[in-house]
Amino acid sequence: MKKKPIYVEVDILAPIDEAWTYTQNPKLHEQWDLRFSSITYIDKSSPEEPQRFTYETKVMPGLKVSGWGESKGEHQKEDGTKTSSLHFGTPQKISPIAEGKGYWQYIPHNKGLTFLTQYDYDVRYGKLGKLFDGVFRPIMGWATALSFDVLKRWLEKGENPYSQYRRFFLTILISVLFCFVWLYHGLVPKIIVQHPSEVMMVEELLGGGTSQLSDAGASKSNATQIVSWIGIAEMIFALCWLLPRGKRLLFGAQILLFPLLTMGAVLADKTIATAPFNPVTLNVALWVLSIIGFVLSKDMPSAKSCKRKRGETA
């Protein structure tokens, strides 16, 4: 089945000429477009020639993809709408993209403009390449949409792309860390191993320590079950960190939660505060990291801010 072209659209409250400059100037373009690390124009021998350029994309340290591009033409309608067509490709076998075509369109309106793109490409390696493209194409669409929102915020609010991407990826990194922390502490010491200290803390909070053996056994059984349910709840909370939205709410919840968890642990066992690498120091560190994440995640760029289908309502 033929794959659908990638389509991204965003409304920008800025003059169309300013948007044109920020997207057609290679030194400005490479700053906001996540798909390119550098763009270099090739000097034209005559004004009539199409504008050719080369680009590089850093996939990871020590690994990059280089390619070529050519502006096939520009068109402007009487109503001010501008269109820029593009032909691109790369000879590098590491890239799943062999060659492609697309366009950018700038549609003016009273409050600014609608900036949109649609492009498609051919893949390498036959059926295997098409199978891989089932994963790669959504990533390209997401990267395009995120880049468009970064451009929008740059033009509207003046925050440069480097600052936006730094906040975005630091927030993602902290979110992945919290996902791991909650998942590990919910799964390992509460469900797989069910560490005695976890059960003991719950017993103390429930008023355990009774002298009667039958009551003690019942208390331990209840504590064991509660620890398991707490572990499940922590694992669910861990998975919430993988959702694309709501990071600021999760950071805010942790700012309130970690002091309570710390006080609960100390009340259950006062000696825990003097142990090496104890929950007090761990929770304080995670509390501070939550505050940092809360600050970073304010008004963060998002691919969800763009329309991904023609005619889609915002």
C-alpha positions as CSV (number, residue, x, y, z in Angstrom):
1,M,0.0,0.0,0.0
2,K,1.3,3.4,-1.0
3,K,2.3,5.6,2.0
4,K,0.7,9.0,2.4
5,P,2.8,12.1,1.9
6,I,4.0,13.9,5.0
7,Y,1.8,17.0,5.6
8,V,2.3,19.7,8.4
9,E,0.6,23.0,8.8
10,V,0.9,25.7,11.4
11,D,-0.6,29.2,11.8
12,I,2.1,31.9,12.6
13,L,1.3,35.4,13.9
14,A,4.1,37.1,12.0
15,P,4.5,38.9,8.6
16,I,4.8,36.6,5.6
17,D,8.0,38.3,4.5
18,E,9.6,37.5,7.9
19,A,8.6,33.9,7.7
20,W,9.9,33.7,4.2
21,T,13.3,35.0,5.3
22,Y,13.6,32.6,8.3
23,T,12.8,29.6,6.0
24,Q,14.7,30.5,2.9
25,N,17.9,31.8,4.5
26,P,20.0,28.6,5.0
27,K,21.7,29.9,8.2
28,L,18.4,30.7,9.8
29,H,16.7,27.5,8.4
30,E,19.3,25.1,9.9
31,Q,18.7,26.6,13.3
32,W,15.0,25.7,13.7
33,D,14.7,22.6,11.4
34,L,15.5,19.5,13.5
35,R,15.9,17.5,10.2
36,F,19.1,19.4,9.2
37,S,22.3,20.1,11.1
38,S,23.7,22.4,8.3
39,I,22.6,23.7,5.0
40,T,25.0,25.2,2.5
41,Y,23.9,27.0,-0.7
42,I,25.9,26.4,-3.9
43,D,26.8,29.6,-5.9
44,K,24.7,29.9,-9.1
45,S,26.5,30.6,-12.4
46,S,23.4,32.5,-13.6
47,P,20.3,34.0,-11.9
48,E,18.1,31.7,-14.0
49,E,19.6,28.5,-12.5
50,P,17.7,26.8,-9.7
51,Q,19.2,27.2,-6.2
52,R,21.2,24.1,-5.3
53,F,22.5,23.2,-1.9
54,T,24.0,20.5,0.2
55,Y,22.9,19.5,3.7
56,E,24.1,17.4,6.6
57,T,22.1,15.6,9.4
58,K,23.9,14.4,12.5
59,V,22.2,11.2,13.5
60,M,24.5,10.6,16.5
61,P,28.1,11.5,17.4
62,G,30.4,10.3,14.6
63,L,27.5,9.4,12.3
64,K,25.9,11.9,9.8
65,V,24.0,11.8,6.6
66,S,24.8,14.2,3.7
67,G,22.6,15.0,0.8
68,W,21.7,17.4,-1.9
69,G,18.7,19.7,-2.6
70,E,17.4,21.9,-5.4
71,S,14.8,24.6,-5.3
72,K,12.8,23.8,-8.4
73,G,10.9,27.1,-8.5
74,E,9.0,29.8,-6.6
75,H,5.5,31.0,-7.4
76,Q,3.4,33.8,-6.0
77,K,-0.3,34.3,-6.5
78,E,-2.2,37.6,-6.7
79,D,-3.5,37.1,-3.1
80,G,0.0,37.0,-1.8
81,T,0.3,33.2,-1.4
82,K,3.9,32.0,-2.0
83,T,5.0,28.5,-2.9
84,S,8.5,27.1,-3.0
85,S,9.1,23.7,-4.6
86,L,12.0,21.4,-3.6
87,H,13.7,18.3,-5.0
88,F,16.1,16.5,-2.6
89,G,18.0,13.2,-2.1
90,T,21.1,11.6,-0.8
91,P,23.5,9.0,-2.3
92,Q,24.5,7.6,1.1
93,K,23.3,4.0,1.6
94,I,22.8,4.6,5.4
95,S,19.8,6.8,4.6
96,P,16.5,5.1,4.0
97,I,15.5,8.1,1.8
98,A,16.8,7.9,-1.8
99,E,15.1,10.8,-3.4
100,G,12.0,13.0,-2.8
101,K,10.0,16.1,-3.7
102,G,7.9,18.5,-1.9
103,Y,6.9,22.1,-1.4
104,W,6.5,24.9,1.2
105,Q,3.5,27.2,1.0
106,Y,2.9,30.5,2.7
107,I,-0.7,31.7,2.8
108,P,-1.2,35.2,4.3
109,H,-4.2,36.2,6.4
110,N,-5.2,39.1,8.6
111,K,-3.3,37.9,11.7
112,G,-0.2,36.5,9.9
113,L,0.1,33.5,7.8
114,T,-0.5,29.7,7.4
115,F,2.8,27.9,6.8
116,L,2.5,24.4,5.4
117,T,4.5,21.7,3.8
118,Q,3.8,18.5,1.9
119,Y,6.6,16.1,0.8
120,D,7.1,12.5,-0.2
121,Y,10.1,10.3,-1.0
122,D,11.2,7.0,-2.4
123,V,13.0,4.5,-0.1
124,R,15.9,2.1,-0.6
125,Y,16.1,-1.6,-0.1
126,G,12.8,-2.6,-1.6
127,K,10.3,-4.3,0.7
128,L,12.6,-4.1,3.6
129,G,13.0,-0.4,3.1
130,K,9.2,0.0,2.9
131,L,8.8,-2.0,6.1
132,F,11.4,0.2,7.9
133,D,9.7,3.3,6.5
134,G,6.6,2.4,8.5
135,V,8.6,3.5,11.6
136,F,10.8,6.1,9.9
137,R,8.0,8.1,8.2
138,P,6.1,8.9,11.5
139,I,9.4,10.1,13.0
140,M,10.0,12.4,10.0
141,G,6.5,13.7,10.3
142,W,7.0,14.3,14.1
143,A,10.3,16.1,13.5
144,T,8.8,18.3,10.8
145,A,5.9,19.3,13.1
146,L,8.1,19.9,16.1
147,S,10.4,22.1,13.9
148,F,7.4,24.1,12.6
149,D,6.3,24.8,16.2
150,V,9.8,25.9,17.1
151,L,9.8,28.3,14.1
152,K,6.4,29.6,15.2
153,R,7.6,30.3,18.7
154,W,10.8,31.9,17.4
155,L,8.8,34.3,15.2
156,E,6.1,35.0,17.7
157,K,7.9,35.1,21.0
158,G,11.5,35.6,20.1
159,E,12.9,32.5,21.9
160,N,15.7,31.2,19.7
161,P,15.6,27.5,18.5
162,Y,18.6,26.4,20.5
163,S,17.0,27.5,23.8
164,Q,13.7,25.7,22.8
165,Y,15.4,22.5,21.8
166,R,17.6,22.5,24.9
167,R,14.5,22.8,27.2
168,F,12.6,20.2,25.1
169,F,15.3,17.5,25.2
170,L,16.3,18.2,28.8
171,T,12.7,17.7,29.8
172,I,12.5,14.5,27.8
173,L,15.7,13.3,29.5
174,I,14.4,14.0,33.0
175,S,11.1,12.4,32.1
176,V,12.8,9.2,31.0
177,L,14.8,9.2,34.3
178,F,11.6,9.5,36.4
179,C,10.0,6.8,34.3
180,F,12.9,4.5,35.2
181,V,13.0,5.5,38.9
182,W,9.2,4.9,39.4
183,L,9.2,1.7,37.3
184,Y,12.2,0.2,39.1
185,H,11.0,1.0,42.6
186,G,7.5,-0.2,41.8
187,L,8.6,-3.5,40.1
188,V,11.8,-4.7,41.9
189,P,11.5,-4.0,45.7
190,K,7.7,-4.1,45.9
191,I,6.6,-6.9,43.5
192,I,9.5,-9.1,42.3
193,V,11.5,-9.1,45.5
194,Q,9.2,-7.4,48.0
195,H,12.0,-6.2,50.2
196,P,11.4,-6.6,54.0
197,S,12.0,-2.9,54.6
198,E,9.1,-2.0,52.3
199,V,6.8,-4.3,54.2
200,M,8.1,-3.1,57.6
201,M,7.5,0.6,56.7
202,V,3.9,-0.2,55.7
203,E,3.4,-2.2,58.9
204,E,4.6,0.7,61.0
205,L,2.3,3.2,59.3
206,L,-0.6,0.8,59.8
207,G,0.2,0.6,63.5
208,G,1.9,-2.8,63.3
209,G,4.2,-4.2,66.0
210,T,1.4,-6.0,67.9
211,S,2.5,-8.6,70.4
212,Q,-0.1,-11.2,69.4
213,L,1.2,-13.6,66.8
214,S,-2.2,-13.9,65.0
215,D,-2.5,-10.2,64.8
216,A,1.1,-9.9,63.7
217,G,0.5,-12.4,60.9
218,A,-2.6,-10.6,59.7
219,S,-0.8,-7.3,59.8
220,K,2.1,-8.7,57.8
221,S,-0.3,-10.2,55.2
222,N,-2.2,-6.9,54.9
223,A,1.1,-5.0,54.6
224,T,2.4,-7.4,51.9
225,Q,-0.8,-6.8,49.8
226,I,-0.6,-3.1,50.2
227,V,3.0,-3.0,49.2
228,S,2.1,-4.9,46.0
229,W,-0.7,-2.4,45.2
230,I,1.7,0.5,45.9
231,G,4.1,-1.1,43.4
232,I,1.4,-1.3,40.7
233,A,0.5,2.3,41.3
234,E,4.1,3.4,41.0
235,M,4.4,1.4,37.7
236,I,1.3,3.1,36.3
237,F,2.7,6.5,37.4
238,A,6.0,5.6,35.6
239,L,4.2,5.0,32.3
240,C,2.5,8.4,32.6
241,W,6.0,9.9,32.0
242,L,6.0,8.4,28.5
243,L,2.9,10.3,27.4
244,P,3.6,13.2,25.0
245,R,1.7,15.8,27.2
246,G,1.1,16.6,30.8
247,K,4.8,16.7,31.9
248,R,4.3,19.9,33.8
249,L,1.4,18.4,35.8
250,L,3.5,15.4,36.7
251,F,6.5,17.6,37.8
252,G,4.1,19.6,39.9
253,A,2.6,16.5,41.5
254,Q,6.1,15.3,42.4
255,I,7.0,18.6,44.0
256,L,4.2,18.0,46.5
257,L,4.7,14.2,46.7
258,F,8.4,13.8,47.5
259,P,8.3,15.7,50.9
260,L,5.3,13.6,51.9
261,L,7.1,10.4,51.0
262,T,10.2,11.5,52.9
263,M,8.3,12.3,56.0
264,G,6.4,9.0,55.8
265,A,9.7,7.0,55.5
266,V,11.2,8.8,58.5
267,L,8.1,8.3,60.6
268,A,8.1,4.6,59.8
269,D,11.8,4.2,60.7
270,K,13.7,7.1,62.2
271,T,17.0,5.3,61.8
272,I,16.6,5.3,58.0
273,A,17.7,9.0,57.9
274,T,21.2,8.1,59.1
275,A,21.8,5.2,56.7
276,P,24.1,5.7,53.6
277,F,22.3,6.6,50.4
278,N,19.1,6.7,52.3
279,P,15.6,7.8,51.0
280,V,16.0,11.2,52.5
281,T,18.9,12.2,50.3
282,L,17.4,10.4,47.3
283,N,14.0,12.1,47.6
284,V,15.5,15.6,48.1
285,A,17.5,15.1,44.9
286,L,14.4,14.0,43.0
287,W,12.4,16.9,44.5
288,V,15.0,19.4,43.3
289,L,15.0,17.7,39.8
290,S,11.2,17.9,39.8
291,I,11.5,21.7,40.3
292,I,14.0,22.0,37.5
293,G,11.7,20.0,35.2
294,F,8.7,22.1,36.2
295,V,10.6,25.2,35.2
296,L,12.0,23.8,31.9
297,S,8.6,22.3,30.8
298,K,6.8,25.7,30.8
299,D,5.4,26.5,27.3
300,M,7.5,23.8,25.7
301,P,7.4,23.3,21.9
302,S,5.2,20.4,20.7
303,A,4.5,18.6,17.5
304,K,0.9,18.5,18.7
305,S,0.6,22.2,18.0
306,C,0.6,21.6,14.2
307,K,-2.1,20.1,11.9
308,R,-1.0,16.8,10.3
309,K,-3.9,16.5,7.8
310,R,-5.2,18.9,5.2
311,G,-8.4,20.5,6.4
312,E,-7.9,19.3,10.0
313,T,-9.2,21.6,12.7
314,A,-6.8,22.8,15.4
